């Protein structure tokens, strides 16, 4: 039993490192930092000026929301690409033909993207605090870090699901980028969820990130565990459902490819 767990952990960590290193090995430090902070920063400015144009007088709400969405870009976009690229680079047959346990192989795709998104969000919060003069005197930093890490984990569930879809669709990445854009509207990043139509509010609460971002905002205001515990529990549940759905989708694709004999051209 212990030997099996150790083997699975070793496969998980090895798969995590190879997948992450394979995507960023040829990236320069400048390109890496620009991809992590440049795009979110300028997108944040875009929404701030748009908010001022329509009379929205609380730009700090937008600043904090966009910072909190940084881990989602890693968890959703990064994991999707990590899975999709197996097909594009012609290595899917080696993954599916491996005798290693499927669960650590699949979940290993997210490990470093989760850590990367978590660290980048903390760095982004520090930079935003300096530029926009955020008052962090009341922040519950421990709970804030828990919420940011949770968002990074649960968003990977979307990455697993869309990554699996990308294995069977040429339009998978287009669908993913469109969905990432929709997150700026649906999960309370730039304006409160209560401002959405009722139908979209229900959609929002059926997604990861929504409750995690709400909990993080409460932690930024100094709230304690009792105030965010239900939100955290709900975020964990929704995230677990998406991770499981992504894994089951991946196994279904694997069985289909084995039956059709088209591993790299599913």
N, C-alpha and C positions, 0 to 999 in steps of 0.2 A: 504493500500500500504506500509506504513512505517512498520507496524507490520509484514508484509510478508517479507520485506527486513531484518528486525532484526532477524526473525526466520531463514532465509536462512544463514545469517552471523553466527548465533550461531551454526547451524548445520555444516557449513563449518569449523569453528575453532575447534569444538569438534571432528569432523571427522579427521581433520589434526593432532591434538594432539594424538588421540588414534592410528591412523595408524603409526605415527612416533615412539611413545613410545613403541608400540607393537614390533617393529623391534629391538630396541636398549635397551630394559629394562634389558636384561640379559647380556649385553656387559660390560666388565670392562673398566675403563678409558684408560688403556694401549691398549686394543684391539680396542677401538673406534678410538683413535688417530692414531694407526698404520694403520688401514683400510683407514683412510682419507688422511694421508700424506705419510705413508711408501711406499705403492705400487706406487703412482705417482712419488715419489722421485727416487726410484730405476729404474723405467721405463725411467725417464728423463735421468739418467746416462747412461742407455743402448743406448738411441738414440744419446746422445752426443758422446760417444766413437765410435758408428757406423758411425756417421757423420765424425769424425776425420779420421777414417780408409779409407773412400772413398774420403777424401780430402776436406770435407766441413769445411770451416774456420770461420764460424759464429755460435759458440755454443750458444750464447745468444739468437739467434732466436729460437732455440730448447727449451731453458730453459723457455722463456716467453710463448711459445706456449703450452708447457705441463702444466704450471701453469694455463693458461687460459682454459684448457680443464678439470680442476678439477670440476667446477660446472656442466659440462656435465655428468660426471660420476655419480653425485648425481641425476641430473634431469632425466637422461635416465635410469641408472641402478636402482636407489632407487625407483623411481615411478613405474617402471616395476615390481619390486619385491613386492611393496606395493599392487598392483592390483592382481598380480598373486597369492600371498599367500592367498588371500581370498578363492580361490578354494582349494589350498593345505591344508589349515587348516580347511576346511569344514565350513567356515563362509559366503560363497557367498550367500547362501539362505537367510540369515538374512539381508544382504545388499540389495538384490533385492526385498525382501519382506517388506522392511521398507517403511512406508508412507511418509518419508521425501523427499524433492525435490531432484531429481537425480543430477542436476548440482552441487550443493555444496558438495554432497556426493562424486562425482567423482573428482572434482577439488581439494577438500580438501586433497587428497592424496599427492599433490605436495607442499603444503605450507611450511612445515618445511624442506623439502629436498631442496627447493629453498634457504631458509635462511641459511641452513647448508652449501650448496655448495658455496654461496656467501662469508660467513665468512671464510670458509676453503681456498678459493682461495686468499683472502686478506692475510691470515696468510701464505700461501704458497709463495706468492709474497715477503713478508717480509723476510722469511727464505732464499729464493733464492737470494734476494738482498744481504744478509749478506754473504752467501757462495760463490756466483759467482761475488760479487762486482759489482752489477748492478748500473749504474749511473741513479739515479731517480731525478736529479736536474731539468730536463725539463718536467717532467710528469705533465699532467693535471689530477690531482687526482680525481676531481669531475666527469669528463667525464669518466675516467677509471672505477670508481665505478659503474657508470650508465651502462657502457658496460658489466662489469662482472655480474651485477645483471640481465641485459637483457639476457645474454647467459644462466644464470641459469634458467630463466623463459622459454625461447624458447626451451631449451633442454628437458624440461618436456613434451613438445608436443610429442617428440619421445617416451618418457616414457609412456605417455597415450596410444599411438598407439601400441607399442610393448607389453604393459601390457594387453591391450584388446586382442591382438593376443594370448598371453600366456594363456588366459582363455579357448581357444578352441584348443590349440596345446600343446602336451607334449614336443615339441622341442622349445617352446617359449623362454626360457632362453638361450638356445644354440644359437638361432638366434640373440638374443639381444647382447650377449657377442661377437659374430662374428662381429656384426655391430659396436660395440664400438671399436673394434680393427681397423676396416676400417676407423673410424674417424681420427685416427692418420695419415692416408694417405690422406684423402679427403678434410679436412677442413683447411689446411694451418697451421698445428701445428708444423711440423718438417721441412718443406720446403715450398716455395711459391707455391700457386695454379697454377701459370703460368708454373710450371715445369711438370704438369700433361698433359697427352694426352687431346686433345680437348674434347673428349666425357666425360672423367672424370671431366673436368672443368665444364661442363654443369651440371653434377650430383652434384658436390660440391655446386654450386650456387642454387641448388634446395633443399638444406638441411639447417636446422637451424645451428647456430654456425659460419658458414663461414663468413658472413658479420659482425657478432658481434666480432669475433676474429680480423678481419681486422680493425674494428673501434677501438678496444682496443689497437692494436699495434700503430695506429696513435695517440691515446691519450697518450700512453707512450712516444711518440716522441714530445709531447707538442702541438698537433693539437687542434684547436678550434672546436666549434659546426658546423660551416659551412663546415668543411672538412669531418665530419663523419655523417652529418644529413641524407644523402641518404642511407648510409650503415645501419644506425639505423632504418630508416623507412622500408627498405627492410627486415631487421631481424625481426622486429615486424610483418610484413605481413606474412612472411614464418612461423614464430612460431605460429601465430594465426591459420593458415591453418592446421598445424599439430595437434594443440590442438583440433580444431573442428573435424578433421578427427578421432582422438582418441575417442572423446566423441560420435560421431555418430556410430563408430564401437562398442563401449560399449553398446549403446542403441539397436543396431541390435542384439547383442548377448543376451541381456536381453529378447527381444521379442522372440527370437528363443528358449531360455530356458523355458520361460513361456508356449510356445506352445507345447514343447516336454515333459515338466514335469521333466526335468533333471537339476535342478539348480546347484548342485555341481558336476555333471558329464556331462558337456555340450559336 
